[in-house]
Amino acid sequence: MITIAILTISDKCSRGEREDKSGQLISEIVKEIGRIKFYDIVPDEIDLIKHKLLEYIGNVDIILTTGGTGLSERDVTPEATREIIEKEVPGIAEAIRIEGLKKTRKSILSRAIAGIRDKTLIINLPGSPSAVKEGLEIIIDAIPHAIEKLKGDQGECAR
């Protein structure tokens, strides 16, 4: 069973000023592929984000973040993630942006990234519930295969 951490990055949600609809939506969608082990909310602070990511690594198979991927000054999720990962997996973020383009051209403004550290996959998702849903729908089928590979599966990847 795949173990999952969900990390919402939002100043307003962390202060209780807004409901975390995106994190809740992630938790509903990913139940079909695994078990949620951690679910936290932190403000848009690079050190707090890095601390949580490092806390999860080695304890879960995948970390899904939501929020902090835009262009505002407080959006620092990709920077925190980049400081943590050992290898980037650009196809994941690219696929999410491409899928987003079907709904809005603003999806090209997402700075989200994905990568691995040790045997943990980290994926940045946008902050809006609709973008989270669209993004997860496009990548969710690939997640179990990615986790198998990270765990050492030597089988062929060809179709």
C-alpha positions as CSV (number, residue, x, y, z in Angstrom):
1,M,0.0,0.0,0.0
2,I,1.3,3.5,-0.9
3,T,1.7,5.8,2.0
4,I,0.9,9.5,1.4
5,A,1.6,12.8,3.1
6,I,-0.4,15.9,2.1
7,L,1.0,19.3,2.8
8,T,-1.1,22.4,2.3
9,I,0.9,25.6,2.0
10,S,-1.3,28.6,2.7
11,D,-1.0,31.6,5.0
12,K,-4.8,31.9,5.3
13,C,-5.5,28.2,5.9
14,S,-2.7,28.0,8.5
15,R,-4.3,30.8,10.4
16,G,-7.8,29.3,10.1
17,E,-9.1,32.1,8.0
18,R,-9.9,29.8,5.0
19,E,-11.0,26.2,4.8
20,D,-8.4,23.9,3.2
21,K,-10.5,22.6,0.3
22,S,-7.6,21.6,-1.9
23,G,-5.9,19.4,0.8
24,Q,-9.3,17.8,1.5
25,L,-9.8,17.1,-2.2
26,I,-6.4,15.5,-2.5
27,S,-7.2,13.3,0.5
28,E,-10.4,12.1,-1.2
29,I,-8.8,11.4,-4.6
30,V,-5.7,9.6,-3.4
31,K,-7.6,7.2,-1.2
32,E,-8.0,5.0,-4.2
33,I,-4.2,4.4,-4.5
34,G,-3.0,4.5,-0.9
35,R,-3.2,5.5,2.8
36,I,-2.8,9.0,4.1
37,K,-0.2,9.0,6.9
38,F,0.2,12.8,7.4
39,Y,-1.9,15.8,6.6
40,D,-0.6,19.2,7.6
41,I,-1.0,22.9,6.9
42,V,1.8,25.4,7.0
43,P,2.2,29.0,6.1
44,D,4.1,30.2,3.0
45,E,7.5,30.0,4.8
46,I,10.3,28.3,3.0
47,D,11.9,26.9,6.2
48,L,8.6,25.5,7.5
49,I,7.9,23.8,4.2
50,K,11.4,22.3,4.0
51,H,11.1,21.1,7.6
52,K,7.8,19.3,6.9
53,L,9.1,17.8,3.6
54,L,12.2,16.5,5.4
55,E,10.0,15.1,8.2
56,Y,8.0,13.1,5.7
57,I,10.9,11.8,3.6
58,G,11.6,8.2,4.5
59,N,8.2,7.9,6.3
60,V,6.0,8.0,3.2
61,D,6.2,7.0,-0.4
62,I,4.7,10.2,-1.8
63,I,4.3,13.8,-0.7
64,L,1.6,15.9,-2.4
65,T,1.8,19.6,-1.7
66,T,-0.9,22.1,-2.6
67,G,-0.4,25.9,-2.8
68,G,2.5,28.3,-3.1
69,T,3.3,27.6,-6.7
70,G,2.3,30.9,-8.3
71,L,4.0,34.2,-8.9
72,S,3.3,36.1,-5.7
73,E,6.2,37.0,-3.4
74,R,4.9,34.6,-0.7
75,D,4.8,31.6,-3.2
76,V,7.9,29.6,-2.3
77,T,6.8,26.0,-2.5
78,P,8.9,25.2,-5.6
79,E,12.0,26.8,-4.0
80,A,11.6,24.7,-0.8
81,T,11.0,21.5,-2.9
82,R,14.0,22.2,-5.1
83,E,16.2,22.5,-2.1
84,I,15.1,19.1,-0.8
85,I,15.0,16.9,-3.9
86,E,17.9,15.0,-5.4
87,K,16.4,14.4,-8.8
88,E,13.7,16.4,-10.7
89,V,10.9,14.6,-12.5
90,P,9.8,17.3,-14.9
91,G,7.2,15.3,-16.8
92,I,4.8,15.3,-13.9
93,A,4.6,19.1,-13.6
94,E,4.6,19.5,-17.3
95,A,1.6,17.1,-17.7
96,I,-0.3,19.0,-15.0
97,R,0.4,22.3,-16.7
98,I,-0.6,20.9,-20.1
99,E,-3.9,19.5,-18.7
100,G,-4.5,22.9,-17.1
101,L,-4.1,24.6,-20.5
102,K,-7.3,22.9,-21.6
103,K,-9.2,25.1,-19.0
104,T,-7.1,28.2,-18.8
105,R,-4.0,29.7,-20.3
106,K,-3.0,30.9,-16.8
107,S,-1.8,27.4,-16.1
108,I,1.5,28.3,-17.7
109,L,2.1,30.6,-14.7
110,S,2.5,27.6,-12.4
111,R,6.0,27.1,-11.1
112,A,5.2,23.7,-9.6
113,I,7.9,21.0,-9.7
114,A,8.2,17.3,-8.9
115,G,11.1,15.2,-7.8
116,I,12.5,12.5,-5.6
117,R,14.6,12.3,-2.5
118,D,15.7,8.9,-1.3
119,K,12.7,6.8,-2.1
120,T,10.0,9.5,-1.7
121,L,8.3,11.2,-4.6
122,I,7.3,14.9,-4.1
123,I,4.8,16.6,-6.3
124,N,3.7,20.2,-6.1
125,L,0.1,20.8,-7.0
126,P,-1.6,24.2,-7.5
127,G,-3.6,25.7,-4.7
128,S,-7.1,25.9,-6.3
129,P,-9.4,22.9,-5.9
130,S,-10.3,22.7,-9.6
131,A,-6.6,22.7,-10.6
132,V,-5.8,20.1,-8.0
133,K,-8.6,17.8,-9.3
134,E,-7.5,18.3,-12.9
135,G,-3.8,17.8,-12.1
136,L,-4.3,14.7,-10.0
137,E,-6.6,13.1,-12.6
138,I,-3.9,13.3,-15.2
139,I,-1.1,11.8,-13.1
140,I,-2.8,9.5,-10.6
141,D,-2.4,6.4,-12.8
142,A,1.3,6.9,-13.1
143,I,1.9,7.3,-9.3
144,P,1.8,3.5,-8.4
145,H,4.3,2.7,-11.1
146,A,6.6,5.5,-10.0
147,I,6.5,4.3,-6.4
148,E,7.2,0.7,-7.6
149,K,10.3,2.0,-9.4
150,L,11.5,4.0,-6.4
151,K,11.1,0.9,-4.2
152,G,13.4,-1.0,-6.6
153,D,11.2,-2.8,-9.1
154,Q,13.4,-3.9,-12.0
155,G,10.6,-4.7,-14.4
156,E,10.4,-3.1,-17.8
157,C,8.6,0.2,-18.2
158,A,7.6,-0.4,-21.8
159,R,3.9,-0.8,-22.7
